[in-house]
Amino acid sequence: MTADFFRTLGIAVREGRVFTAADDHRAQPVAIVNDTFARQYLGGGSPIGRVVTFGGDRRHVVVGVVADTRYRRVEQ
């Protein structure tokens, strides 16, 4: 995923940042979550800096929150 992914799809960044070139395989794993995920699974307050686990026991630090979206295909 590139740094322009969310901008290209018109998805607003609500808080934090998007992925950068520094977020490669050598860096600490990071995640960008949507509003609903942040609210349902990370409770109140800012989710930036919180740790979520994906892929078994792989820990990711939340660095950004984006708006919820709905689409079935990229064209939508």
Backbone bond lengths (Angstrom), bond angles and torsions (degrees), N, CA, C in turn:
res aa  C-N    CA-C-N  psi(-1)  N-CA   C-N-CA  omega(-1)  CA-C   N-CA-C  phi
1 M - - - 1.444 - - 1.528 107.87 -
2 T 1.302 115.74 136.93 1.456 120.05 -178.44 1.527 111.09 -96.32
3 A 1.316 115.02 167.82 1.461 121.06 179.48 1.530 111.63 -63.66
4 D 1.335 118.27 -23.14 1.468 122.42 -178.07 1.525 113.84 -90.63
5 F 1.315 117.89 0.79 1.460 121.90 -174.17 1.530 112.35 -52.37
6 F 1.320 118.14 -56.03 1.467 121.19 -175.56 1.521 111.70 -67.44
7 R 1.319 117.56 -39.40 1.466 120.81 178.20 1.520 110.77 -64.42
8 T 1.318 116.69 -42.68 1.457 121.16 -179.84 1.529 111.56 -60.68
9 L 1.323 116.45 -39.70 1.465 120.62 -179.91 1.526 113.26 -85.89
10 G 1.329 117.14 -1.20 1.458 120.59 178.42 1.514 113.53 73.20
11 I 1.318 117.12 29.15 1.466 122.19 -179.76 1.526 108.41 -96.55
12 A 1.312 116.24 120.47 1.461 121.35 -176.67 1.525 111.75 -72.49
13 V 1.315 115.16 137.90 1.460 121.06 173.08 1.521 106.87 -88.80
14 R 1.316 116.88 118.22 1.462 122.07 -176.56 1.524 112.22 -84.88
15 E 1.322 115.75 -35.64 1.463 119.70 -174.91 1.527 108.42 -158.06
16 G 1.305 116.11 149.15 1.460 119.90 176.78 1.515 112.55 79.16
17 R 1.329 114.87 -141.58 1.462 120.20 -173.68 1.523 111.11 -137.19
18 V 1.333 114.56 170.10 1.457 121.24 174.49 1.529 108.69 -95.39
19 F 1.319 116.26 178.40 1.456 120.59 176.67 1.523 109.94 -66.03
20 T 1.322 115.78 148.82 1.460 121.36 176.19 1.526 108.63 -126.91
21 A 1.317 115.80 172.31 1.465 120.99 177.71 1.524 111.50 -61.25
22 A 1.317 117.14 -24.20 1.468 121.16 179.67 1.527 112.38 -72.68
23 D 1.318 117.51 -15.43 1.466 121.91 -179.02 1.531 110.28 -85.32
24 D 1.318 116.06 59.21 1.459 120.08 -179.28 1.526 110.88 -103.22
25 H 1.313 117.22 -170.34 1.469 122.12 -175.10 1.527 113.44 -63.88
26 R 1.327 117.96 -16.65 1.465 120.83 179.42 1.523 112.87 -89.00
27 A 1.310 116.48 -15.46 1.468 121.55 -175.67 1.526 110.85 -89.07
28 Q 1.308 114.07 165.69 1.462 120.29 173.41 1.524 107.92 -61.77
29 P 1.341 118.71 134.18 1.460 119.78 179.26 1.526 111.66 -62.42
30 V 1.325 115.56 134.23 1.460 121.07 179.60 1.520 109.21 -124.10
31 A 1.331 115.69 161.43 1.463 121.97 179.08 1.512 109.52 -136.53
32 I 1.320 114.15 148.74 1.452 122.02 170.43 1.524 105.29 -118.74
33 V 1.305 116.77 125.39 1.462 121.56 -175.95 1.522 109.41 -113.68
34 N 1.331 116.29 162.95 1.460 118.75 177.07 1.531 109.89 -94.14
35 D 1.328 115.02 171.55 1.469 121.23 -177.47 1.525 112.31 -54.04
36 T 1.331 116.60 -46.41 1.458 120.01 -176.88 1.518 111.93 -64.57
37 F 1.315 117.72 -44.66 1.466 120.55 177.57 1.524 110.23 -58.76
38 A 1.321 116.16 -46.48 1.466 120.31 -179.16 1.523 111.21 -59.33
39 R 1.310 116.77 -44.31 1.460 121.60 -178.24 1.534 111.51 -69.63
40 Q 1.326 117.62 -45.84 1.462 121.04 -174.89 1.523 114.21 -76.11
41 Y 1.313 117.19 -35.80 1.457 119.51 -172.80 1.524 115.17 -110.61
42 L 1.330 116.82 -16.75 1.463 118.61 -177.17 1.517 112.60 -116.74
43 G 1.334 116.87 5.25 1.461 121.06 174.84 1.513 113.56 66.92
44 G 1.312 115.02 -161.12 1.455 120.90 -178.05 1.509 112.97 -77.19
45 G 1.291 114.61 171.27 1.457 120.68 179.18 1.511 112.23 78.12
46 S 1.292 115.38 -178.10 1.452 120.76 -177.98 1.530 111.17 -75.72
47 P 1.333 117.28 132.27 1.459 119.86 177.30 1.534 113.19 -84.70
48 I 1.328 116.95 -6.91 1.466 120.23 -178.35 1.528 109.26 -61.11
49 G 1.327 114.75 128.63 1.459 120.65 -179.14 1.514 114.12 91.65
50 R 1.332 117.47 -12.26 1.466 120.65 177.09 1.515 109.19 -71.03
51 V 1.318 116.96 156.48 1.462 122.16 -178.99 1.525 109.10 -108.83
52 V 1.329 115.78 130.93 1.463 122.16 174.85 1.525 107.50 -121.83
53 T 1.321 115.50 152.96 1.457 120.60 -178.49 1.516 110.05 -113.25
54 F 1.315 115.94 124.97 1.459 123.50 176.31 1.515 108.12 -128.20
55 G 1.317 116.87 153.03 1.462 119.93 174.89 1.509 113.09 64.37
56 G 1.302 116.36 52.25 1.466 119.26 -179.28 1.509 110.81 84.76
57 D 1.309 116.17 -107.09 1.463 119.39 -177.07 1.524 112.80 -116.31
58 R 1.308 117.27 21.02 1.461 120.73 -178.88 1.530 109.86 -81.73
59 R 1.310 115.94 116.28 1.465 122.65 -176.19 1.525 110.72 -90.35
60 H 1.325 115.35 135.59 1.467 122.71 179.35 1.519 108.75 -126.08
61 V 1.309 116.70 139.77 1.457 121.65 175.57 1.527 108.12 -93.30
62 V 1.316 116.70 129.53 1.461 121.18 178.60 1.529 108.59 -73.20
63 V 1.337 115.43 122.59 1.463 120.58 179.89 1.520 112.73 -114.17
64 G 1.347 117.00 -10.57 1.453 119.50 -178.43 1.514 112.70 -157.26
65 V 1.329 114.43 156.70 1.464 122.60 175.04 1.516 106.64 -128.69
66 V 1.334 115.82 131.29 1.459 120.87 178.29 1.522 110.23 -118.16
67 A 1.312 115.07 163.25 1.467 121.24 179.13 1.524 110.05 -65.66
68 D 1.322 115.29 150.99 1.459 120.63 171.87 1.526 108.64 -65.93
69 T 1.312 116.48 146.17 1.459 121.46 176.34 1.512 109.51 -137.31
70 R 1.307 115.42 162.17 1.457 121.69 174.47 1.508 108.26 -137.78
71 Y 1.285 115.44 120.49 1.451 119.86 172.33 1.514 109.17 -160.73
72 R 1.297 115.64 152.21 1.469 121.05 178.75 1.524 109.85 -99.85
73 R 1.315 115.65 -31.15 1.467 120.99 179.34 1.517 107.78 -135.23
74 V 1.300 116.68 157.22 1.461 121.08 179.39 1.518 110.88 -56.91
75 E 1.327 117.27 -33.45 1.466 120.88 -178.45 1.529 111.77 -62.80
76 Q 1.311 118.24 -23.19 1.460 121.66 -178.71 1.505 110.35 -83.63
